Amino acid sequence: MFTLAEVRLKELESLCSLRAANESKLLPTADCAALKVCVCQKPPMGAMLQCELCRDAFHSVCVRGPSDPLDPEAWLCPLCLRSTKPPLAKIQTLLSSLQRIRV
């Protein structure tokens, strides 16, 4: 359980630094043409979506956006969506059952 908490803390720290880096990319700069966003790694243009988790920007033509724009549910980019994990309660139950197994 201690290792799980430690890994979770490291993951949160890396996510915070990723979010800060992605948000700083979107600040106005002198050379916007050099800015690369999205999975296509091209400059921002047209309609853009922003991931609620990593805060990176994506072209609406490159990724599938929310089916209902008025839906209050957070939109996650393909990379963050792929990294979703099961709920912590489910993991703890599994870990405790694994600890009972005699090897």
Backbone as XML, in Angstrom:
<?xml version="1.0"?>
<chain id="A" units="angstrom">
  <residue number="1" name="MET">
    <atom name="N" x="0.825" y="-1.191" z="0.000"/>
    <atom name="CA" x="0.000" y="0.000" z="0.000"/>
    <atom name="C" x="0.874" y="1.261" z="0.000"/>
  </residue>
  <residue number="2" name="PHE">
    <atom name="N" x="2.007" y="1.179" z="0.722"/>
    <atom name="CA" x="2.915" y="2.323" z="0.767"/>
    <atom name="C" x="3.463" y="2.612" z="-0.633"/>
  </residue>
  <residue number="3" name="THR">
    <atom name="N" x="3.825" y="1.559" z="-1.370"/>
    <atom name="CA" x="4.359" y="1.726" z="-2.717"/>
    <atom name="C" x="3.312" y="2.338" z="-3.637"/>
  </residue>
  <residue number="4" name="LEU">
    <atom name="N" x="2.065" y="1.917" z="-3.487"/>
    <atom name="CA" x="0.988" y="2.471" z="-4.290"/>
    <atom name="C" x="0.837" y="3.969" z="-4.034"/>
  </residue>
  <residue number="5" name="ALA">
    <atom name="N" x="0.882" y="4.364" z="-2.787"/>
    <atom name="CA" x="0.770" y="5.784" z="-2.446"/>
    <atom name="C" x="1.963" y="6.573" z="-2.983"/>
  </residue>
  <residue number="6" name="GLU">
    <atom name="N" x="3.134" y="5.976" z="-2.919"/>
    <atom name="CA" x="4.353" y="6.634" z="-3.418"/>
    <atom name="C" x="4.279" y="6.838" z="-4.933"/>
  </residue>
  <residue number="7" name="VAL">
    <atom name="N" x="3.852" y="5.815" z="-5.641"/>
    <atom name="CA" x="3.737" y="5.900" z="-7.097"/>
    <atom name="C" x="2.675" y="6.921" z="-7.479"/>
  </residue>
  <residue number="8" name="ARG">
    <atom name="N" x="1.583" y="6.940" z="-6.740"/>
    <atom name="CA" x="0.518" y="7.896" z="-7.010"/>
    <atom name="C" x="1.006" y="9.334" z="-6.824"/>
  </residue>
  <residue number="9" name="LEU">
    <atom name="N" x="1.799" y="9.568" z="-5.815"/>
    <atom name="CA" x="2.356" y="10.899" z="-5.573"/>
    <atom name="C" x="3.289" y="11.317" z="-6.708"/>
  </residue>
  <residue number="10" name="LYS">
    <atom name="N" x="4.137" y="10.403" z="-7.172"/>
    <atom name="CA" x="5.035" y="10.713" z="-8.288"/>
    <atom name="C" x="4.243" y="11.007" z="-9.560"/>
  </residue>
  <residue number="11" name="GLU">
    <atom name="N" x="3.170" y="10.251" z="-9.760"/>
    <atom name="CA" x="2.335" y="10.473" z="-10.940"/>
    <atom name="C" x="1.672" y="11.845" z="-10.891"/>
  </residue>
  <residue number="12" name="LEU">
    <atom name="N" x="1.191" y="12.245" z="-9.733"/>
    <atom name="CA" x="0.589" y="13.566" z="-9.584"/>
    <atom name="C" x="1.607" y="14.682" z="-9.828"/>
  </residue>
  <residue number="13" name="GLU">
    <atom name="N" x="2.822" y="14.499" z="-9.339"/>
    <atom name="CA" x="3.872" y="15.494" z="-9.556"/>
    <atom name="C" x="4.200" y="15.625" z="-11.041"/>
  </residue>
  <residue number="14" name="SER">
    <atom name="N" x="4.309" y="14.502" z="-11.744"/>
    <atom name="CA" x="4.629" y="14.559" z="-13.170"/>
    <atom name="C" x="3.469" y="15.151" z="-13.960"/>
  </residue>
  <residue number="15" name="LEU">
    <atom name="N" x="2.222" y="14.882" z="-13.538"/>
    <atom name="CA" x="1.072" y="15.462" z="-14.211"/>
    <atom name="C" x="1.036" y="16.978" z="-14.021"/>
  </residue>
  <residue number="16" name="CYS">
    <atom name="N" x="1.369" y="17.433" z="-12.829"/>
    <atom name="CA" x="1.394" y="18.882" z="-12.575"/>
    <atom name="C" x="2.440" y="19.574" z="-13.442"/>
  </residue>
  <residue number="17" name="SER">
    <atom name="N" x="3.605" y="18.974" z="-13.580"/>
    <atom name="CA" x="4.643" y="19.594" z="-14.418"/>
    <atom name="C" x="4.250" y="19.551" z="-15.896"/>
  </residue>
  <residue number="18" name="LEU">
    <atom name="N" x="3.587" y="18.467" z="-16.333"/>
    <atom name="CA" x="3.114" y="18.380" z="-17.717"/>
    <atom name="C" x="2.054" y="19.442" z="-17.994"/>
  </residue>
  <residue number="19" name="ARG">
    <atom name="N" x="1.125" y="19.606" z="-17.057"/>
    <atom name="CA" x="0.090" y="20.626" z="-17.218"/>
    <atom name="C" x="0.699" y="22.024" z="-17.310"/>
  </residue>
  <residue number="20" name="ALA">
    <atom name="N" x="1.673" y="22.306" z="-16.458"/>
    <atom name="CA" x="2.322" y="23.622" z="-16.480"/>
    <atom name="C" x="3.027" y="23.855" z="-17.813"/>
  </residue>
  <residue number="21" name="ALA">
    <atom name="N" x="3.712" y="22.830" z="-18.311"/>
    <atom name="CA" x="4.408" y="22.954" z="-19.601"/>
    <atom name="C" x="3.414" y="23.161" z="-20.735"/>
  </residue>
  <residue number="22" name="ASN">
    <atom name="N" x="2.315" y="22.415" z="-20.736"/>
    <atom name="CA" x="1.318" y="22.549" z="-21.798"/>
    <atom name="C" x="0.613" y="23.895" z="-21.751"/>
  </residue>
  <residue number="23" name="GLU">
    <atom name="N" x="0.318" y="24.387" z="-20.554"/>
    <atom name="CA" x="-0.339" y="25.691" z="-20.449"/>
    <atom name="C" x="0.601" y="26.821" z="-20.849"/>
  </residue>
  <residue number="24" name="SER">
    <atom name="N" x="1.886" y="26.676" z="-20.553"/>
    <atom name="CA" x="2.829" y="27.733" z="-20.939"/>
    <atom name="C" x="3.033" y="27.761" z="-22.455"/>
  </residue>
  <residue number="25" name="LYS">
    <atom name="N" x="2.830" y="26.634" z="-23.129"/>
    <atom name="CA" x="2.931" y="26.600" z="-24.590"/>
    <atom name="C" x="1.886" y="27.506" z="-25.220"/>
  </residue>
  <residue number="26" name="LEU">
    <atom name="N" x="0.738" y="27.623" z="-24.575"/>
    <atom name="CA" x="-0.375" y="28.366" z="-25.166"/>
    <atom name="C" x="-0.351" y="29.853" z="-24.864"/>
  </residue>
  <residue number="27" name="LEU">
    <atom name="N" x="0.632" y="30.311" z="-24.096"/>
    <atom name="CA" x="0.760" y="31.737" z="-23.830"/>
    <atom name="C" x="1.236" y="32.443" z="-25.094"/>
  </residue>
  <residue number="28" name="PRO">
    <atom name="N" x="0.781" y="33.666" z="-25.337"/>
    <atom name="CA" x="1.196" y="34.379" z="-26.553"/>
    <atom name="C" x="2.716" y="34.585" z="-26.581"/>
  </residue>
  <residue number="29" name="THR">
    <atom name="N" x="3.312" y="34.246" z="-27.708"/>
    <atom name="CA" x="4.743" y="34.447" z="-27.895"/>
    <atom name="C" x="4.985" y="35.129" z="-29.238"/>
  </residue>
  <residue number="30" name="ALA">
    <atom name="N" x="6.210" y="35.538" z="-29.460"/>
    <atom name="CA" x="6.559" y="36.216" z="-30.702"/>
    <atom name="C" x="6.534" y="35.258" z="-31.888"/>
  </residue>
  <residue number="31" name="ASP">
    <atom name="N" x="6.895" y="33.987" z="-31.662"/>
    <atom name="CA" x="6.994" y="33.023" z="-32.758"/>
    <atom name="C" x="5.947" y="31.922" z="-32.594"/>
  </residue>
  <residue number="32" name="CYS">
    <atom name="N" x="4.709" y="32.231" z="-32.957"/>
    <atom name="CA" x="3.623" y="31.252" z="-32.832"/>
    <atom name="C" x="3.738" y="30.139" z="-33.873"/>
  </residue>
  <residue number="33" name="ALA">
    <atom name="N" x="4.429" y="30.380" z="-34.975"/>
    <atom name="CA" x="4.570" y="29.361" z="-36.013"/>
    <atom name="C" x="5.417" y="28.190" z="-35.531"/>
  </residue>
  <residue number="34" name="ALA">
    <atom name="N" x="6.292" y="28.425" z="-34.565"/>
    <atom name="CA" x="7.147" y="27.353" z="-34.058"/>
    <atom name="C" x="6.431" y="26.486" z="-33.023"/>
  </residue>
  <residue number="35" name="LEU">
    <atom name="N" x="5.272" y="26.938" z="-32.550"/>
    <atom name="CA" x="4.515" y="26.204" z="-31.543"/>
    <atom name="C" x="3.898" y="24.952" z="-32.152"/>
  </residue>
  <residue number="36" name="LYS">
    <atom name="N" x="4.106" y="23.807" z="-31.523"/>
    <atom name="CA" x="3.564" y="22.537" z="-31.998"/>
    <atom name="C" x="2.579" y="22.006" z="-30.969"/>
  </residue>
  <residue number="37" name="VAL">
    <atom name="N" x="1.358" y="21.717" z="-31.408"/>
    <atom name="CA" x="0.328" y="21.163" z="-30.536"/>
    <atom name="C" x="-0.325" y="19.980" z="-31.237"/>
  </residue>
  <residue number="38" name="CYS">
    <atom name="N" x="-1.193" y="19.296" z="-30.526"/>
    <atom name="CA" x="-2.014" y="18.232" z="-31.082"/>
    <atom name="C" x="-1.187" y="16.968" z="-31.360"/>
  </residue>
  <residue number="39" name="VAL">
    <atom name="N" x="-1.873" y="15.925" z="-31.790"/>
    <atom name="CA" x="-1.190" y="14.685" z="-32.140"/>
    <atom name="C" x="-0.458" y="14.828" z="-33.476"/>
  </residue>
  <residue number="40" name="CYS">
    <atom name="N" x="-0.865" y="15.825" z="-34.278"/>
    <atom name="CA" x="-0.228" y="16.041" z="-35.580"/>
    <atom name="C" x="1.025" y="16.902" z="-35.484"/>
  </residue>
  <residue number="41" name="GLN">
    <atom name="N" x="1.261" y="17.522" z="-34.304"/>
    <atom name="CA" x="2.436" y="18.380" z="-34.067"/>
    <atom name="C" x="2.523" y="19.538" z="-35.054"/>
  </residue>
  <residue number="42" name="LYS">
    <atom name="N" x="1.379" y="20.194" z="-35.286"/>
    <atom name="CA" x="1.320" y="21.381" z="-36.136"/>
    <atom name="C" x="0.918" y="22.578" z="-35.283"/>
  </residue>
  <residue number="43" name="PRO">
    <atom name="N" x="1.098" y="23.798" z="-35.797"/>
    <atom name="CA" x="0.728" y="24.999" z="-35.029"/>
    <atom name="C" x="-0.783" y="25.061" z="-34.787"/>
  </residue>
  <residue number="44" name="PRO">
    <atom name="N" x="-1.204" y="25.788" z="-33.758"/>
    <atom name="CA" x="-2.641" y="25.950" z="-33.504"/>
    <atom name="C" x="-3.318" y="26.693" z="-34.648"/>
  </residue>
  <residue number="45" name="MET">
    <atom name="N" x="-4.509" y="26.223" z="-35.019"/>
    <atom name="CA" x="-5.294" y="26.902" z="-36.048"/>
    <atom name="C" x="-6.725" y="26.395" z="-35.965"/>
  </residue>
  <residue number="46" name="GLY">
    <atom name="N" x="-7.655" y="27.235" z="-36.298"/>
    <atom name="CA" x="-9.060" y="26.844" z="-36.318"/>
    <atom name="C" x="-9.577" y="26.489" z="-34.934"/>
  </residue>
  <residue number="47" name="ALA">
    <atom name="N" x="-10.590" y="25.644" z="-34.922"/>
    <atom name="CA" x="-11.201" y="25.225" z="-33.658"/>
    <atom name="C" x="-10.266" y="24.271" z="-32.919"/>
  </residue>
  <residue number="48" name="MET">
    <atom name="N" x="-10.073" y="24.559" z="-31.634"/>
    <atom name="CA" x="-9.165" y="23.749" z="-30.820"/>
    <atom name="C" x="-9.927" y="23.201" z="-29.606"/>
  </residue>
  <residue number="49" name="LEU">
    <atom name="N" x="-9.510" y="22.039" z="-29.156"/>
    <atom name="CA" x="-10.022" y="21.441" z="-27.926"/>
    <atom name="C" x="-8.889" y="21.404" z="-26.917"/>
  </residue>
  <residue number="50" name="GLN">
    <atom name="N" x="-9.215" y="21.541" z="-25.640"/>
    <atom name="CA" x="-8.189" y="21.463" z="-24.606"/>
    <atom name="C" x="-8.543" y="20.334" z="-23.647"/>
  </residue>
  <residue number="51" name="CYS">
    <atom name="N" x="-7.585" y="19.463" z="-23.424"/>
    <atom name="CA" x="-7.774" y="18.328" z="-22.521"/>
    <atom name="C" x="-7.870" y="18.849" z="-21.081"/>
  </residue>
  <residue number="52" name="GLU">
    <atom name="N" x="-8.842" y="18.348" z="-20.343"/>
    <atom name="CA" x="-9.035" y="18.785" z="-18.962"/>
    <atom name="C" x="-7.946" y="18.262" z="-18.038"/>
  </residue>
  <residue number="53" name="LEU">
    <atom name="N" x="-7.287" y="17.168" z="-18.419"/>
    <atom name="CA" x="-6.286" y="16.575" z="-17.546"/>
    <atom name="C" x="-4.884" y="17.116" z="-17.815"/>
  </residue>
  <residue number="54" name="CYS">
    <atom name="N" x="-4.401" y="16.964" z="-19.040"/>
    <atom name="CA" x="-3.027" y="17.402" z="-19.338"/>
    <atom name="C" x="-2.959" y="18.849" z="-19.821"/>
  </residue>
  <residue number="55" name="ARG">
    <atom name="N" x="-4.111" y="19.451" z="-20.150"/>
    <atom name="CA" x="-4.228" y="20.846" z="-20.587"/>
    <atom name="C" x="-3.554" y="21.122" z="-21.933"/>
  </residue>
  <residue number="56" name="ASP">
    <atom name="N" x="-3.312" y="20.096" z="-22.734"/>
    <atom name="CA" x="-2.732" y="20.290" z="-24.057"/>
    <atom name="C" x="-3.850" y="20.629" z="-25.040"/>
  </residue>
  <residue number="57" name="ALA">
    <atom name="N" x="-3.502" y="21.277" z="-26.144"/>
    <atom name="CA" x="-4.481" y="21.702" z="-27.148"/>
    <atom name="C" x="-4.453" y="20.758" z="-28.344"/>
  </residue>
  <residue number="58" name="PHE">
    <atom name="N" x="-5.637" y="20.529" z="-28.929"/>
    <atom name="CA" x="-5.786" y="19.613" z="-30.054"/>
    <atom name="C" x="-6.720" y="20.227" z="-31.084"/>
  </residue>
  <residue number="59" name="HIS">
    <atom name="N" x="-6.392" y="20.013" z="-32.369"/>
    <atom name="CA" x="-7.268" y="20.475" z="-33.445"/>
    <atom name="C" x="-8.533" y="19.620" z="-33.433"/>
  </residue>
  <residue number="60" name="SER">
    <atom name="N" x="-9.679" y="20.262" z="-33.618"/>
    <atom name="CA" x="-10.943" y="19.514" z="-33.594"/>
    <atom name="C" x="-11.066" y="18.555" z="-34.774"/>
  </residue>
  <residue number="61" name="VAL">
    <atom name="N" x="-10.283" y="18.758" z="-35.832"/>
    <atom name="CA" x="-10.331" y="17.844" z="-36.978"/>
    <atom name="C" x="-9.424" y="16.626" z="-36.759"/>
  </residue>
  <residue number="62" name="CYS">
    <atom name="N" x="-8.496" y="16.703" z="-35.819"/>
    <atom name="CA" x="-7.562" y="15.599" z="-35.570"/>
    <atom name="C" x="-8.071" y="14.601" z="-34.533"/>
  </residue>
  <residue number="63" name="VAL">
    <atom name="N" x="-8.850" y="15.078" z="-33.583"/>
    <atom name="CA" x="-9.342" y="14.206" z="-32.511"/>
    <atom name="C" x="-10.863" y="14.324" z="-32.418"/>
  </residue>
  <residue number="64" name="ARG">
    <atom name="N" x="-11.466" y="13.313" z="-31.856"/>
    <atom name="CA" x="-12.915" y="13.335" z="-31.669"/>
    <atom name="C" x="-13.233" y="14.142" z="-30.419"/>
  </residue>
  <residue number="65" name="GLY">
    <atom name="N" x="-14.025" y="15.157" z="-30.577"/>
    <atom name="CA" x="-14.430" y="15.995" z="-29.456"/>
    <atom name="C" x="-15.616" y="15.404" z="-28.726"/>
  </residue>
  <residue number="66" name="PRO">
    <atom name="N" x="-16.123" y="16.121" z="-27.752"/>
    <atom name="CA" x="-17.301" y="15.626" z="-27.029"/>
    <atom name="C" x="-18.503" y="15.542" z="-27.970"/>
  </residue>
  <residue number="67" name="SER">
    <atom name="N" x="-19.335" y="14.518" z="-27.793"/>
    <atom name="CA" x="-20.493" y="14.355" z="-28.673"/>
    <atom name="C" x="-21.494" y="15.489" z="-28.473"/>
  </residue>
  <residue number="68" name="ASP">
    <atom name="N" x="-21.598" y="15.979" z="-27.246"/>
    <atom name="CA" x="-22.484" y="17.105" z="-26.939"/>
    <atom name="C" x="-21.643" y="18.231" z="-26.351"/>
  </residue>
  <residue number="69" name="PRO">
    <atom name="N" x="-21.448" y="19.331" z="-27.094"/>
    <atom name="CA" x="-20.603" y="20.429" z="-26.600"/>
    <atom name="C" x="-21.096" y="21.035" z="-25.281"/>
  </residue>
  <residue number="70" name="LEU">
    <atom name="N" x="-22.378" y="20.891" z="-24.977"/>
    <atom name="CA" x="-22.927" y="21.445" z="-23.744"/>
    <atom name="C" x="-22.813" y="20.471" z="-22.573"/>
  </residue>
  <residue number="71" name="ASP">
    <atom name="N" x="-22.289" y="19.279" z="-22.839"/>
    <atom name="CA" x="-22.129" y="18.270" z="-21.793"/>
    <atom name="C" x="-21.062" y="18.736" z="-20.795"/>
  </residue>
  <residue number="72" name="PRO">
    <atom name="N" x="-21.383" y="18.767" z="-19.492"/>
    <atom name="CA" x="-20.421" y="19.267" z="-18.503"/>
    <atom name="C" x="-19.287" y="18.288" z="-18.200"/>
  </residue>
  <residue number="73" name="GLU">
    <atom name="N" x="-19.343" y="17.075" z="-18.745"/>
    <atom name="CA" x="-18.291" y="16.096" z="-18.474"/>
    <atom name="C" x="-16.972" y="16.544" z="-19.089"/>
  </residue>
  <residue number="74" name="ALA">
    <atom name="N" x="-15.887" y="16.322" z="-18.383"/>
    <atom name="CA" x="-14.558" y="16.748" z="-18.841"/>
    <atom name="C" x="-14.151" y="15.979" z="-20.095"/>
  </residue>
  <residue number="75" name="TRP">
    <atom name="N" x="-13.536" y="16.697" z="-21.052"/>
    <atom name="CA" x="-13.038" y="16.047" z="-22.266"/>
    <atom name="C" x="-11.585" y="15.658" z="-22.040"/>
  </residue>
  <residue number="76" name="LEU">
    <atom name="N" x="-11.243" y="14.409" z="-22.358"/>
    <atom name="CA" x="-9.873" y="13.919" z="-22.241"/>
    <atom name="C" x="-9.322" y="13.617" z="-23.618"/>
  </residue>
  <residue number="77" name="CYS">
    <atom name="N" x="-8.065" y="13.981" z="-23.832"/>
    <atom name="CA" x="-7.396" y="13.714" z="-25.104"/>
    <atom name="C" x="-7.148" y="12.209" z="-25.241"/>
  </residue>
  <residue number="78" name="PRO">
    <atom name="N" x="-6.775" y="11.740" z="-26.442"/>
    <atom name="CA" x="-6.537" y="10.303" z="-26.626"/>
    <atom name="C" x="-5.449" y="9.740" z="-25.698"/>
  </residue>
  <residue number="79" name="LEU">
    <atom name="N" x="-4.415" y="10.516" z="-25.413"/>
    <atom name="CA" x="-3.351" y="10.018" z="-24.541"/>
    <atom name="C" x="-3.821" y="9.871" z="-23.102"/>
  </residue>
  <residue number="80" name="CYS">
    <atom name="N" x="-4.571" y="10.836" z="-22.593"/>
    <atom name="CA" x="-5.066" y="10.765" z="-21.216"/>
    <atom name="C" x="-6.180" y="9.737" z="-21.089"/>
  </residue>
  <residue number="81" name="LEU">
    <atom name="N" x="-7.008" y="9.623" z="-22.102"/>
    <atom name="CA" x="-8.088" y="8.648" z="-22.072"/>
    <atom name="C" x="-7.525" y="7.233" z="-22.007"/>
  </residue>
  <residue number="82" name="ARG">
    <atom name="N" x="-6.431" y="7.005" z="-22.727"/>
    <atom name="CA" x="-5.797" y="5.686" z="-22.731"/>
    <atom name="C" x="-5.176" y="5.358" z="-21.378"/>
  </residue>
  <residue number="83" name="SER">
    <atom name="N" x="-4.826" y="6.385" z="-20.603"/>
    <atom name="CA" x="-4.155" y="6.150" z="-19.330"/>
    <atom name="C" x="-5.113" y="6.093" z="-18.142"/>
  </residue>
  <residue number="84" name="THR">
    <atom name="N" x="-6.432" y="6.064" z="-18.385"/>
    <atom name="CA" x="-7.364" y="6.002" z="-17.263"/>
    <atom name="C" x="-7.186" y="4.701" z="-16.508"/>
  </residue>
  <residue number="85" name="LYS">
    <atom name="N" x="-7.353" y="4.783" z="-15.235"/>
    <atom name="CA" x="-7.114" y="3.641" z="-14.359"/>
    <atom name="C" x="-8.403" y="3.254" z="-13.653"/>
  </residue>
  <residue number="86" name="PRO">
    <atom name="N" x="-8.469" y="2.015" z="-13.143"/>
    <atom name="CA" x="-9.650" y="1.639" z="-12.361"/>
    <atom name="C" x="-9.699" y="2.419" z="-11.061"/>
  </residue>
  <residue number="87" name="PRO">
    <atom name="N" x="-10.872" y="2.482" z="-10.427"/>
    <atom name="CA" x="-10.985" y="3.209" z="-9.165"/>
    <atom name="C" x="-10.057" y="2.629" z="-8.094"/>
  </residue>
  <residue number="88" name="LEU">
    <atom name="N" x="-9.589" y="3.492" z="-7.207"/>
    <atom name="CA" x="-8.649" y="3.090" z="-6.164"/>
    <atom name="C" x="-9.238" y="2.007" z="-5.268"/>
  </residue>
  <residue number="89" name="ALA">
    <atom name="N" x="-10.529" y="2.071" z="-4.980"/>
    <atom name="CA" x="-11.163" y="1.067" z="-4.123"/>
    <atom name="C" x="-11.048" y="-0.331" z="-4.738"/>
  </residue>
  <residue number="90" name="LYS">
    <atom name="N" x="-11.176" y="-0.409" z="-6.053"/>
    <atom name="CA" x="-11.055" y="-1.700" z="-6.743"/>
    <atom name="C" x="-9.620" y="-2.223" z="-6.663"/>
  </residue>
  <residue number="91" name="ILE">
    <atom name="N" x="-8.653" y="-1.331" z="-6.802"/>
    <atom name="CA" x="-7.245" y="-1.725" z="-6.722"/>
    <atom name="C" x="-6.905" y="-2.192" z="-5.315"/>
  </residue>
  <residue number="92" name="GLN">
    <atom name="N" x="-7.384" y="-1.486" z="-4.307"/>
    <atom name="CA" x="-7.098" y="-1.871" z="-2.925"/>
    <atom name="C" x="-7.674" y="-3.243" z="-2.604"/>
  </residue>
  <residue number="93" name="THR">
    <atom name="N" x="-8.872" y="-3.537" z="-3.085"/>
    <atom name="CA" x="-9.474" y="-4.846" z="-2.873"/>
    <atom name="C" x="-8.618" y="-5.923" z="-3.527"/>
  </residue>
  <residue number="94" name="LEU">
    <atom name="N" x="-8.173" y="-5.668" z="-4.733"/>
    <atom name="CA" x="-7.333" y="-6.630" z="-5.447"/>
    <atom name="C" x="-6.005" y="-6.831" z="-4.733"/>
  </residue>
  <residue number="95" name="LEU">
    <atom name="N" x="-5.378" y="-5.753" z="-4.287"/>
    <atom name="CA" x="-4.106" y="-5.858" z="-3.573"/>
    <atom name="C" x="-4.241" y="-6.643" z="-2.267"/>
  </residue>
  <residue number="96" name="SER">
    <atom name="N" x="-5.306" y="-6.391" z="-1.533"/>
    <atom name="CA" x="-5.487" y="-7.109" z="-0.272"/>
    <atom name="C" x="-5.738" y="-8.589" z="-0.520"/>
  </residue>
  <residue number="97" name="SER">
    <atom name="N" x="-6.441" y="-8.933" z="-1.588"/>
    <atom name="CA" x="-6.647" y="-10.353" z="-1.897"/>
    <atom name="C" x="-5.346" y="-11.007" z="-2.355"/>
  </residue>
  <residue number="98" name="LEU">
    <atom name="N" x="-4.496" y="-10.257" z="-3.040"/>
    <atom name="CA" x="-3.205" y="-10.810" z="-3.465"/>
    <atom name="C" x="-2.280" y="-11.049" z="-2.277"/>
  </residue>
  <residue number="99" name="GLN">
    <atom name="N" x="-2.392" y="-10.215" z="-1.255"/>
    <atom name="CA" x="-1.550" y="-10.395" z="-0.070"/>
    <atom name="C" x="-1.906" y="-11.672" z="0.687"/>
  </residue>
  <residue number="100" name="ARG">
    <atom name="N" x="-3.138" y="-12.126" z="0.569"/>
    <atom name="CA" x="-3.570" y="-13.340" z="1.268"/>
    <atom name="C" x="-3.116" y="-14.614" z="0.577"/>
  </residue>
  <residue number="101" name="ILE">
    <atom name="N" x="-2.708" y="-14.516" z="-0.672"/>
    <atom name="CA" x="-2.279" y="-15.700" z="-1.425"/>
    <atom name="C" x="-0.915" y="-16.151" z="-0.928"/>
  </residue>
  <residue number="102" name="ARG">
    <atom name="N" x="-0.812" y="-17.417" z="-0.594"/>
    <atom name="CA" x="0.465" y="-17.994" z="-0.141"/>
    <atom name="C" x="1.231" y="-18.503" z="-1.361"/>
  </residue>
  <residue number="103" name="VAL">
    <atom name="N" x="2.472" y="-18.103" z="-1.458"/>
    <atom name="CA" x="3.311" y="-18.535" z="-2.572"/>
    <atom name="C" x="4.436" y="-19.393" z="-2.049"/>
  </residue>
</chain>
